[in-house]
Amino acid sequence: MGGNKMELKNVAFIGRTYEEYMAMFDLEEKIFTRGGPVLDCPAGPSSFTAEACTRGCQATACDILYTGGLYDLTLRELETRGRQDLAVIGQKLEGISHLFRWGYYGDKEGHMGHRNAALSRFLADYRDGVKKGRYVHAELPRLPFADRSFALVLSSHFLFLYGDRLSPGFHAESLKEMSRVSSGEVRVYPIQGLDAKPYPHMDVVLKLLELGGIRAEIRPTPFEFFRGANRMLVLKAG
Ligand SMILES: C[S@@+](CC[C@H](N)C(=O)[O-])C[C@H]1O[C@@H](n2cnc3c(N)ncnc32)[C@H](O)[C@@H]1O
């Protein structure tokens, strides 16, 4: 095993913690306590929503695998899928550790510790969260939310990362939709692919956004795991 790319057959159902979201998106807690509702899109088994809600933030998570859609996975099926994908990621990391900066996590165990903690926290919150509308089925490039429902939309480890299989048109349509449901910013991280290289069609996507009247900028973030992944895309409300 080795190489210069994280080879993944499917979009992984793995998640990050609240702490990682704060670092990746360069956020301060006051943005939640003083701001409005936040959408995590797509959220997978991230514990961001569960943890943010306990801190008084009104957070919502959406994902294609949440209950209500075509897949309609049970809690147990989500757990199985999450644990299988974590095992795959753990294995794949072995051969490509040179693609990463380990400062934030320390080592592979530290990294997997965050992944496992996120999954457990997500699973513990999911059933109650579905009943209360915190976990919502959604299939990009469409979102089942009204215009300007959220003060901030966060999108991590989906668009751009899987740019080898999602078209520039899909990226632009998904970003336009995130922008539609936000009254503030949309932040997207990372903007590199599974080969750790910058997304090759960013100019096309930015042009399509501009044609749709959406202002976008690339902004630095102090977080970096994939080497060079220290920038995020930020869309601003028109
Ligand atoms: C790698 S996970 C990222 C989860 C989370 N944002 C994080 O960083 O912790 C990517 C997620 O995208 C979801 N997904 C894939 N295609 C989707 C689509 N068309 N619409 C909504 N979610 C999708 C997958 O189910 C998966 O949970």
The ligand as a MOL file (V3000), in Angstrom:
LIG
                    3D

  0  0  0     0  0            999 V3000
M  V30 BEGIN CTAB
M  V30 COUNTS 27 29 0 0 0
M  V30 BEGIN ATOM
M  V30 1 C -16.6870 12.4240 4.5160 0
M  V30 2 S -18.3310 12.7010 5.0860 0 CHG=1
M  V30 3 C -18.1140 14.3120 5.8030 0
M  V30 4 C -18.9130 14.4810 7.0520 0
M  V30 5 C -18.6990 15.7740 7.8250 0
M  V30 6 N -18.9330 16.9490 7.0280 0
M  V30 7 C -17.3300 15.8400 8.4410 0
M  V30 8 O -16.4090 16.4320 7.8640 0
M  V30 9 O -17.1650 15.2890 9.5300 0 CHG=-1
M  V30 10 C -19.1970 13.0280 3.5610 0
M  V30 11 C -20.7000 12.8160 3.6680 0
M  V30 12 O -21.3290 13.1960 2.4430 0
M  V30 13 C -22.5350 12.4560 2.3490 0
M  V30 14 N -23.0690 12.5660 0.9670 0
M  V30 15 C -22.6040 11.9810 -0.1570 0
M  V30 16 N -23.3260 12.3830 -1.2210 0
M  V30 17 C -24.2670 13.2600 -0.7620 0
M  V30 18 C -25.3010 14.0200 -1.3850 0
M  V30 19 N -25.5110 14.0070 -2.7220 0
M  V30 20 N -26.0870 14.7950 -0.6020 0
M  V30 21 C -25.8920 14.8360 0.7420 0
M  V30 22 N -24.9250 14.1410 1.3770 0
M  V30 23 C -24.1040 13.3720 0.6270 0
M  V30 24 C -22.1090 11.0700 2.7800 0
M  V30 25 O -23.2130 10.2770 3.1880 0
M  V30 26 C -21.1240 11.3790 3.9140 0
M  V30 27 O -21.7560 11.2950 5.1660 0
M  V30 END ATOM
M  V30 BEGIN BOND
M  V30 1 1 1 2
M  V30 2 1 2 3
M  V30 3 1 2 10
M  V30 4 1 3 4
M  V30 5 1 4 5
M  V30 6 1 5 6
M  V30 7 1 5 7
M  V30 8 2 7 8
M  V30 9 1 7 9
M  V30 10 1 10 11
M  V30 11 1 11 12
M  V30 12 1 11 26
M  V30 13 1 12 13
M  V30 14 1 13 14
M  V30 15 1 13 24
M  V30 16 1 14 15
M  V30 17 1 14 23
M  V30 18 2 15 16
M  V30 19 1 16 17
M  V30 20 1 17 18
M  V30 21 2 17 23
M  V30 22 1 18 19
M  V30 23 2 18 20
M  V30 24 1 20 21
M  V30 25 2 21 22
M  V30 26 1 22 23
M  V30 27 1 24 25
M  V30 28 1 24 26
M  V30 29 1 26 27
M  V30 END BOND
M  V30 END CTAB
M  END
